């Protein structure tokens, strides 16, 4: 596995990469493929996609449609990572 190899090669170093959820505006722009200058103009569209934003707030999953895949990503990449201390070998 690449991750295990990388960890071994880093000789005890640990790098934290923080990926914050998208803002509603950022999500809307990615989801709608439009540059949004004024959220008020797009209010109806934004309200329509709000539930999608709640389910998929990360850039890499904005366009995903498979609910199982989305849940798996959130579980593996977010929920299971919360509170995990770095491993030192």
C-alpha positions as CSV (number, residue, x, y, z in Angstrom):
1,X,0.0,0.0,0.0
2,X,1.4,3.4,-1.0
3,X,0.3,5.1,2.3
4,X,2.1,2.6,4.4
5,X,5.3,2.9,2.3
6,X,5.1,6.7,2.6
7,X,4.7,6.6,6.3
8,X,7.8,4.2,6.7
9,X,9.9,6.5,4.4
10,X,9.0,9.6,6.4
11,X,10.9,8.2,9.4
12,X,8.5,9.3,12.0
13,X,7.4,12.6,10.5
14,X,3.8,13.3,10.4
15,X,2.1,15.8,8.0
16,X,-1.3,17.1,8.7
17,X,-3.4,18.2,5.7
18,X,-6.5,20.1,6.7
19,X,-9.2,20.1,4.1
20,X,-12.1,22.3,5.2
21,X,-15.6,21.9,3.8
22,X,-16.6,24.2,1.0
23,X,-18.6,27.3,1.7
24,X,-22.1,27.3,0.3
25,X,-21.0,29.7,-2.4
26,X,-18.0,27.5,-3.4
27,X,-20.2,24.4,-3.5
28,X,-22.9,26.2,-5.5
29,X,-20.3,27.4,-8.1
30,X,-18.9,23.9,-8.5
31,X,-22.3,22.1,-8.5
32,X,-23.9,24.6,-10.9
33,X,-20.7,25.2,-13.0
34,X,-21.3,28.9,-12.7
35,X,-19.4,31.9,-11.3
36,X,-21.7,33.4,-8.6
37,X,-21.1,37.0,-7.8
38,X,-24.4,37.6,-6.0
39,X,-25.9,34.7,-4.0
40,X,-29.2,36.6,-3.9
41,X,-29.7,36.3,-7.6
42,X,-29.2,32.5,-7.4
43,X,-31.3,32.1,-4.2
44,X,-33.8,29.7,-5.8
45,X,-31.1,27.4,-7.3
46,X,-29.0,27.5,-4.0
47,X,-32.1,26.6,-2.0
48,X,-32.8,23.7,-4.4
49,X,-29.3,22.3,-4.0
50,X,-28.8,23.0,-0.2
51,X,-29.5,19.4,0.8
52,X,-26.8,18.3,-1.6
53,X,-24.4,20.8,0.1
54,X,-25.1,19.3,3.5
55,X,-24.4,15.8,2.2
56,X,-21.4,16.6,0.0
57,X,-19.4,19.6,1.4
58,X,-16.0,18.6,0.0
59,X,-14.7,19.5,-3.4
60,X,-13.9,16.0,-4.6
61,X,-17.4,14.7,-4.0
62,X,-19.6,17.6,-5.2
63,X,-20.6,15.9,-8.4
64,X,-20.9,12.4,-7.1
65,X,-24.4,10.8,-7.3
66,X,-23.9,7.4,-5.7
67,X,-25.2,7.8,-2.1
68,X,-23.4,4.7,-0.9
69,X,-20.1,6.0,-2.2
70,X,-20.7,9.4,-0.7
71,X,-21.5,7.9,2.7
72,X,-18.4,5.7,2.5
73,X,-16.2,8.7,1.7
74,X,-17.6,10.7,4.6
75,X,-17.2,7.8,7.0
76,X,-13.6,6.9,5.9
77,X,-12.2,10.3,5.2
78,X,-13.9,12.3,7.9
79,X,-15.7,10.4,10.7
80,X,-13.0,7.7,11.2
81,X,-10.2,10.3,11.1
82,X,-11.7,12.5,13.8
83,X,-9.8,12.0,17.0
84,X,-7.2,9.6,15.5
85,X,-3.8,10.6,17.0
86,X,-0.9,10.4,14.6
87,X,0.9,7.1,14.6
88,X,4.6,7.2,15.4
89,X,6.8,4.2,14.5
